[in-house]
Amino acid sequence: MIRLALVFSILFVATFSAAAPASAQKKMDITTHRLYNGTSELSRAEAQQVADGRFGSLMSQLAGAIEPTVLTPAHSLGSRGFYLGFETGVSQIDHQSEYWRLGTHGGANATEAGNAFPQGALTHSRGVFRKGLPFGIDVGLGMGHVYLSNLFLWSAEVKIALFEGWFKKWPRYLPDIAVQGFATTITGSKEFSLTVPGGGLILSKPLVLGHSATLTPMVHVRAVGILADSELVYAAGITSGSQVTAFNRMRGYRVRVAPGLVFRYQKLVLSGVFSIDVMDPTRVEEIPNAPELSGQWRIDFGVGFQY
């Protein structure tokens, strides 16, 4: 077990070492100032609508990619328990879309035309610490990094187990039930800010395998908010008026379902889920002629130790 903990520590350090140096622009760094490109023949108002639509689509998919992982079952850790884990999420994005091509840097050889070959998926990892409290409450903190970028993630979560641990009479056939709230914010860009709050319902049922192992099927149903705001940017693509501008704020939400499994052997915990939008993502402020927001899928998996 000590060796496994050492491997976990090495993975955690390697993830954050990959982000240095922070001053170097990387392939999937977000570059919102390019979102005005290709609007030179439009009026300033029309160009702003196009750019705002691209900004909203970009922020919607980025938010779906960085929301907290969904790897915890409904039952609580107990007032003395805690969990230390390393979790990774791989999220599909519309990498062939104009807003991802213009909205990501492209690396050392990129031009103002945009990122010629955006990644087909955004991948991030985070270290997570969760602590059990009395009355079936768990709280957690996470710190992570989006690969091939200078973006860092900071997350907090709380889970309340409403119904757990029944093993007598008819309630033993019912799943454990919990509610969860969470928020993630992102740092590492001077061009925008993004916060992803949300909450949901968790259903799970542990199945005992021998003396030392359990397998827990689970399902998460969650609503995820999108709070994206633009900073002032210099946009060379604007040909009329000031080139110092900002995008309209993006407010929206997603509704997702995420089935998965948690396997525990003694203190070692392995988990994985598949998340998918169950309805089209929604933008609160309608933007004329803006592209439709696209649904996403995401795969999360993790390894950790529960004490």
Secondary structure, 3 states (H helix, E strand, C coil): CHHHHHHHHHHHHHHHHCCCCCCCCCCCCECHHHHHCCCCCCCHHHHHHHHHHHHHHHHHHHHHHHCCCCCCCCCCCCCCCEEEEEEEEEEECCCCCHHHHHHECCCCCCECCECCCCCCEEEEEEEEEEEEECCCEEEEEEEEEECCCCCEEEEEEEEEEEECCCCCCHHHHCCEEEEEEEEEEEECCCCEEEEEEEEEEEEECCEEECCCEEEEEEEEEEEEEEEEEECCEECCCCCCCCCEECCCCEEEEEEEEEEEEEEEECCEEEEEEEEEECCCCEECCCCCCCCCCCCCEEEEEEEEEEC
